[in-house]
Amino acid sequence: MTFYVAVSYNEVMILTDVHTHSAFSADGTSPLSEMVNTAKKAGFRYFGVSEHFDYDYKTQGITAQGKPIRVIDVPAYFAAARVLQRQTESENFRLLAGGEFGFANKKECFDLYAEIAEKYRPDFIVNSVHTCAGRDCFFTDYFDGKTKEYAYSLYLEKVLESLEAPYPFDVVAHVGYVARNAPYPDPKLRYEEYSDLLDGILREIAAKNKILEVNTSARTAGSAFLPDTDILTRYFQLGGREITFSSDAHAPSRIGEKRDTVCEALKRIGFSFITVPDCGKRIKVGI
C-alpha cells in the first residue's frame, strides 16, 4: 500500500532533487558530505542520494570502454549516509539515502538487488536502464553499425522489460538515456517516432503506480531534460500523475540544475505536484 503525504508550501517553492551521486558511485566526483551540505545550504527540503549499484555491469561482464566498473562499497555507503541523515535532519531538510539499480534481466542481478533492498532498506530505489545489447548505451561503441531507429528501439524495449523487475523500485529513471551521447545528426528521442514502444512504457508506469523521473542531465540529447515535453504530455494523457525531479548531479555544482525549467514545463502540461518517494510514502510537493 502506498501512503501519500501532501506538503503545503504557502507560496514558497519547496526544492527537491532525488537523483544524485557522490564519490561512492564509480563516476561520482565529490564526497557524500559535500553533496549533502551543499544541498542543505542551497535550501533544498528533500535531497535524495541514489548511488549507482552497477550489478547490471557485473552480472553481464560489461565494461566501460574496456575498463571494469568499480562496484559500490555497499556497507560503507549506507553507514555514511545514515550518519549524515541523523546529523542533518531538521524540519527543513530531509536526506534520503537511496540507490540506483541498473537493470539486467538476470537472476543473479535480481538476487543481489533484492538482498540490498532487504538488508539495507534504502529510502527509495531508482530503476535504470544503462546497458543494452552487451554495451552501456551512453558510450558511442553501442551505436556502431546501428541506425538510430534500431539503437533507440532496442533501448526502449529494454526499458519496457525493466518495468517487470522483481525488486521493489519507486522511480523509473531517465527515459531517453540512449540519446545522451548518441552520435546521430539529430539525436532527439521523439514520441511520434517511437509511439508504440513509448505508450507501452508510459502505460505500465502509470498502471504499476511508479514514478516517472524528469532528469536534467540531458547532455547532447537535443532536449533540455529527459524525457522531453512531448513524452511527458503523453504520459499525462494516459493518466500518469506521479512525476519527480532529478538533476542526476555527480558534483555539487549541478544539484537542482534546471529545476525551474522543468517545473514550468510540467505546469504547462497540467501537472500540479512533484512526488518525492520516502520509505514507502509519497510526498506530494506543489509546483
Helices and strands as residue ranges (DSSP letters): E 3-7, E 15-17, H 32-41, E 44-53, H 55-60, H 74-88, E 94-102, H 107-120, E 125-128, E 131-132, E 135-136, G 140-143, H 148-162, E 171-172, G 177-179, G 191-193, H 195-207, E 211-215, H 229-237, E 243-246, G 252-254, H 259-269, E 273-278, E 281-286
